[in-house]
Amino acid sequence: MTPQEKAAELLRLHTDPELLVLVNVWDVASATTVAALPGTRALATASHSIAATFGYPDGEQIPLETMLDMVGRIAAAVEQPVSADLEAGYGDAGETVRRAIGVGVVGANIEDRMAPLEQAVAAVRAVVAAGEAEGVPFVLNARTDAFLLAGEEPLDVLVAEAVERGRAFLDAGAACVFVPGRLDEDTVARLVEGIGERRVSVVGVPGTPPPSRLAALGVARVSYGPWPQRVALTALAEAGESILAGGALPEGTRLLT
């Protein structure tokens, strides 16, 4: 598929009645493994996991060139559309997305980090404009950190803030609104009611409602952030402990690369 076709397909997957489930990846080996799984319709990168791969902490500490090189390698290695976690845009969300499109990415998360709303909306507009300038209908999963950075605010305040920002991001051209946090079913329902059905994206963490319930609530997308890498590293640690204690490789280990 061309980049334009991949972007159109990624957008369709966000608006399709079926929940878009994304198992996040962090390098070519993880990407090709997930891409080969039945049911994988698109891939999403995890910035935290890519940064950890190169020995950097999360939070735009990894050089942008290194991040873009990895997401470009991932996009080139798989047939499915790839959405990249580009954090807060590395100082220039529009230019970062323009460069990401150049390496094959057709969608992204961009964080607002609870910047003033006008500033956050301007970043969304810059991303949309970058996609238009490159001739790619870029799929922006605009992220609001209302539930991550708001401190001890009451739930009603957090929901209202996320809804206000989410609606503003959609009006500015975002395809979907990402509201990460440990959200219970009632909170997810309120976000969908306020932002729109098939317009809310959440992160799957321990305690998140299962995909079947998210789909029933009208959520568009669920991804898993750094958790797939943590699962892989847990398996590595457990296998290493067993081997170092005199054991053997785990039964059922597959040749995946």
C-alpha positions as CSV (number, residue, x, y, z in Angstrom):
1,M,0.0,0.0,0.0
2,T,1.0,3.6,-0.6
3,P,1.4,5.9,2.5
4,Q,-1.9,7.5,1.5
5,E,-3.6,4.1,1.4
6,K,-2.1,3.1,4.7
7,A,-3.3,6.3,6.3
8,A,-6.8,5.8,4.9
9,E,-6.8,2.3,6.3
10,L,-5.6,3.4,9.7
11,L,-8.4,6.0,9.8
12,R,-10.9,3.4,8.8
13,L,-9.8,1.1,11.6
14,H,-10.4,3.9,14.1
15,T,-13.9,4.6,12.9
16,D,-14.9,0.9,12.2
17,P,-17.4,-0.5,14.6
18,E,-14.8,-3.1,15.7
19,L,-12.4,-2.0,18.5
20,L,-8.9,-1.4,17.2
21,V,-6.6,-3.3,19.5
22,L,-2.9,-2.4,19.2
23,V,-0.1,-4.4,20.8
24,N,2.7,-1.9,21.0
25,V,6.2,-2.7,19.6
26,W,9.6,-1.2,20.1
27,D,12.0,-2.6,17.5
28,V,11.9,-4.6,14.2
29,A,11.9,-8.0,16.0
30,S,8.9,-7.1,18.1
31,A,7.2,-5.5,15.2
32,T,7.5,-8.4,12.8
33,T,6.5,-10.8,15.6
34,V,3.3,-8.8,16.3
35,A,2.6,-8.1,12.6
36,A,2.5,-11.9,11.9
37,L,-0.1,-12.6,14.6
38,P,-3.7,-13.3,13.4
39,G,-5.8,-10.2,14.0
40,T,-3.1,-7.6,13.8
41,R,-4.5,-4.9,11.6
42,A,-2.1,-2.1,12.5
43,L,0.9,-1.5,14.7
44,A,1.7,1.2,17.3
45,T,5.1,2.0,18.7
46,A,5.8,2.8,22.3
47,S,8.1,5.7,23.0
48,H,9.0,4.5,26.5
49,S,10.0,1.1,25.2
50,I,12.1,2.5,22.3
51,A,13.8,4.9,24.7
52,A,14.5,2.0,27.1
53,T,15.9,-0.1,24.2
54,F,18.6,2.6,23.7
55,G,19.2,3.2,27.4
56,Y,17.3,6.5,27.7
57,P,14.6,7.4,30.2
58,D,11.1,8.3,28.9
59,G,10.1,11.9,28.2
60,E,11.9,13.0,25.0
61,Q,15.3,12.2,26.4
62,I,16.1,10.0,23.4
63,P,17.4,12.0,20.4
64,L,14.7,12.6,17.9
65,E,16.9,11.2,15.1
66,T,17.2,7.9,17.0
67,M,13.5,7.7,17.6
68,L,12.7,8.4,14.0
69,D,15.2,5.9,12.8
70,M,13.6,3.1,14.8
71,V,10.0,3.9,13.9
72,G,11.1,4.1,10.3
73,R,12.7,0.7,10.5
74,I,9.5,-0.7,12.0
75,A,7.4,0.9,9.3
76,A,9.6,-0.5,6.6
77,A,9.5,-4.0,8.1
78,V,5.7,-4.6,8.2
79,E,2.9,-4.3,5.7
80,Q,0.3,-2.8,8.2
81,P,-0.1,0.9,8.9
82,V,2.1,2.1,11.7
83,S,1.2,4.8,14.3
84,A,4.1,6.2,16.2
85,D,4.3,7.5,19.8
86,L,6.0,10.8,19.2
87,E,5.6,12.0,22.8
88,A,4.9,15.8,22.8
89,G,6.5,16.4,19.3
90,Y,10.0,17.1,20.4
91,G,9.6,20.9,20.4
92,D,7.9,21.1,17.0
93,A,5.0,18.7,16.5
94,G,4.4,19.7,12.9
95,E,8.0,19.3,11.8
96,T,8.4,16.0,13.7
97,V,5.3,14.5,12.1
98,R,6.6,15.7,8.7
99,R,9.8,13.8,9.3
100,A,7.9,10.8,10.6
101,I,5.8,10.7,7.4
102,G,9.0,10.7,5.5
103,V,10.1,7.4,7.1
104,G,6.7,5.7,6.5
105,V,4.6,6.5,9.6
106,V,1.0,7.4,8.9
107,G,-0.4,8.1,12.4
108,A,0.9,9.3,15.8
109,N,0.2,10.1,19.4
110,I,1.1,13.6,20.4
111,E,0.9,14.5,24.1
112,D,-0.5,17.8,25.4
113,R,1.3,17.5,28.7
114,M,-1.5,19.8,30.0
115,A,-0.1,22.8,28.1
116,P,-2.5,25.8,27.9
117,L,-5.4,24.7,25.7
118,E,-4.7,27.2,22.9
119,Q,-1.1,26.0,22.7
120,A,-2.1,22.3,22.6
121,V,-4.7,23.0,19.9
122,A,-2.1,24.8,17.9
123,A,0.1,21.7,18.0
124,V,-2.8,19.6,16.7
125,R,-3.3,22.0,13.8
126,A,0.4,21.9,13.0
127,V,0.3,18.1,12.8
128,V,-2.8,18.1,10.6
129,A,-1.2,20.7,8.3
130,A,2.0,18.7,8.1
131,G,0.0,15.7,6.8
132,E,-1.8,17.8,4.3
133,A,1.4,19.3,3.1
134,E,2.9,15.9,2.6
135,G,-0.2,14.6,0.8
136,V,-1.0,12.0,3.6
137,P,-4.2,12.0,5.6
138,F,-2.3,11.6,8.8
139,V,-4.2,9.9,11.6
140,L,-3.6,11.9,14.8
141,N,-4.4,10.2,18.1
142,A,-4.3,13.5,20.1
143,R,-3.4,12.7,23.7
144,T,-4.5,14.6,26.8
145,D,-2.7,14.0,30.0
146,A,-5.7,15.2,32.2
147,F,-5.7,12.0,34.2
148,L,-1.9,11.7,34.5
149,L,-0.8,15.2,35.4
150,A,-3.8,16.7,37.2
151,G,-2.8,15.7,40.8
152,E,-5.6,15.2,43.3
153,E,-8.4,16.9,41.3
154,P,-11.9,15.4,41.7
155,L,-13.0,12.9,39.1
156,D,-15.7,15.3,37.7
157,V,-13.0,17.9,37.1
158,L,-10.7,15.5,35.3
159,V,-13.5,14.2,33.1
160,A,-14.6,17.7,32.2
161,E,-11.0,18.8,31.4
162,A,-10.4,15.7,29.2
163,V,-13.7,16.3,27.4
164,E,-13.0,20.0,26.8
165,R,-9.6,19.2,25.4
166,G,-10.7,16.2,23.5
167,R,-13.5,18.2,21.7
168,A,-11.1,21.0,20.9
169,F,-8.6,18.5,19.4
170,L,-11.2,16.9,17.3
171,D,-12.3,20.3,16.0
172,A,-8.7,21.0,15.1
173,G,-8.5,17.9,13.0
174,A,-7.5,15.0,15.2
175,A,-9.0,11.6,14.4
176,C,-9.1,10.4,17.9
177,V,-8.5,11.5,21.5
178,F,-6.2,9.4,23.7
179,V,-6.9,9.6,27.4
180,P,-4.3,7.5,29.2
181,G,-4.7,6.5,32.8
182,R,-6.2,3.8,35.0
183,L,-9.8,4.3,34.0
184,D,-12.7,2.3,35.3
185,E,-15.8,1.4,33.2
186,D,-17.9,4.3,34.4
187,T,-15.1,6.8,33.6
188,V,-14.6,5.4,30.2
189,A,-18.4,5.6,29.5
190,R,-18.4,9.3,30.6
191,L,-15.5,10.1,28.3
192,V,-17.2,8.4,25.4
193,E,-20.4,10.3,26.1
194,G,-18.5,13.6,26.3
195,I,-16.0,13.2,23.4
196,G,-17.9,11.0,21.1
197,E,-18.5,7.4,20.2
198,R,-15.5,5.8,18.3
199,R,-13.5,8.9,19.2
200,V,-11.8,7.9,22.4
201,S,-8.6,5.9,22.8
202,V,-7.4,4.4,26.0
203,V,-4.4,2.5,27.3
204,G,-4.7,-1.1,28.6
205,V,-3.2,-1.4,32.0
206,P,-3.9,-3.8,34.9
207,G,-7.4,-2.9,35.9
208,T,-8.6,-1.5,32.6
209,P,-11.9,-3.0,31.4
210,P,-11.3,-5.8,28.9
211,P,-11.5,-5.1,25.2
212,S,-15.0,-6.6,24.9
213,R,-16.3,-4.1,27.4
214,L,-14.3,-1.2,25.8
215,A,-15.9,-2.1,22.5
216,A,-19.4,-2.2,24.0
217,L,-18.8,1.3,25.5
218,G,-17.9,2.8,22.2
219,V,-14.2,3.1,22.5
220,A,-12.3,3.4,19.2
221,R,-8.9,2.1,20.2
222,V,-6.9,0.4,23.0
223,S,-3.1,0.2,23.0
224,Y,-0.8,-1.1,25.7
225,G,2.1,1.3,25.9
226,P,5.2,-0.1,27.5
227,W,3.4,-3.2,28.9
228,P,4.2,-5.6,26.0
229,Q,7.9,-4.9,26.4
230,R,7.5,-5.5,30.2
231,V,5.8,-8.8,29.4
232,A,8.8,-9.8,27.1
233,L,11.4,-8.7,29.7
234,T,9.5,-10.6,32.4
235,A,9.7,-13.8,30.3
236,L,13.4,-13.1,29.7
237,A,14.1,-12.6,33.4
238,E,12.3,-15.7,34.4
239,A,14.0,-17.8,31.7
240,G,17.4,-16.3,32.7
241,E,16.8,-17.1,36.4
242,S,15.9,-20.7,35.4
243,I,18.9,-21.2,33.2
244,L,21.4,-19.6,35.7
245,A,19.9,-22.0,38.3
246,G,20.7,-25.0,36.1
247,G,17.5,-25.3,34.3
248,A,16.7,-25.5,30.6
249,L,15.1,-23.2,28.0
250,P,11.3,-22.9,28.5
251,E,9.2,-25.5,26.8
252,G,7.3,-24.1,23.8
253,T,9.9,-21.5,22.9
254,R,9.3,-20.4,19.3
255,L,11.6,-19.3,16.5
256,L,10.1,-15.9,15.8
257,T,12.9,-14.0,14.2
